[in-house]
Amino acid sequence: MAHFGSYKDTERRIELALGAVASGECRNLNEARIKYHVPKNRLYARAQGTLSKLDRPGTNKRLDEIQESALINYIKRCDELGFSVMPHMIHDAIEVILNAGSHPPFLPQYLGRDWVTRFLAAHPELIKKKQKPKDKDRIDAQRYEEIREFYEKLDVATETNRDYLTLIEGINAAGEVIPPLLILKAKVHLAQWYNHTELPDDYLLGVLESGYSNDWLSLKWIEYFNKFSKPYQRGAWRLLIFDGFGGHTTKQF
């Protein structure tokens, strides 16, 4: 039995053999086979267009080419917007893509624990970068002594007990504003909260146990922003500047 060396080295010689036939260096495949010492069946298979194991797509890949392209575009888009794309964000994004294309649609699709690590290893163009360290002034401002001094100088404006709420506002460079989103710390809305208030009818109100925003409220706010910012639009585009909150990086947003 003939020995042709390693699989990778043999494939390299097969490429040379096919090139020799194409350039006229060898009169036919059989002559090229003898000159470059490659197996006949594999040489003829490559000549007919059969891919080698090195060039074939993985048989156990969770994504097709379109889904993989969508994920890469999502990662690059976040990078262009200045977001730091964390592994859990990639994991969540691809589960959304998988579930959107699952058959039947109600059958959930899950990824393995190391899937993101393997995906990044297979795409060296997606380079990991360390975040820049905090400025010294920001670090100093977080020291215990600085924080204690701040609160020692802080005056209590009122002694009554009050709950905090989250307020999300939108304002453009011309000073034009849209009605805000108010998020109250609760499970449900209560009518008595609003019976004796003078809140405008176009304010958007939300409730969450945490008192902060989440993915769903972020999505509702961007729909709200789209509606109320249209009257101020000049030209074909509207530019929305926001921070790196996780709710801003979902597929739906």
HELIX and SHEET records of a PDB file:
HELIX    1   1 TYR A    7  SER A   23  1                                  17    
HELIX    2   2 LEU A   29  TYR A   36  1                                   8    
HELIX    3   3 LYS A   40  ALA A   47  1                                   8    
HELIX    4   4 GLU A   65  GLU A   80  1                                  16    
HELIX    5   5 PRO A   87  ALA A  100  1                                  14    
HELIX    6   6 TRP A  115  ALA A  122  1                                   8    
HELIX    7   7 LYS A  136  ALA A  141  1                                   6    
HELIX    8   8 TYR A  144  LYS A  153  1                                  10    
HELIX    9   9 ALA A  191  TRP A  193  5                                   3    
HELIX   10  10 ASP A  215  SER A  229  1                                  15    
HELIX   11  11 LYS A  230  TYR A  232  5                                   3    
HELIX   12  12 GLY A  246  HIS A  248  5                                   3    
SHEET    1   A 3 LEU A 165  ILE A 171  0                                        
SHEET    2   A 3 VAL A 177  LYS A 185 -1                                        
SHEET    3   A 3 LEU A 204  LEU A 208  1                                        
END                                                                             
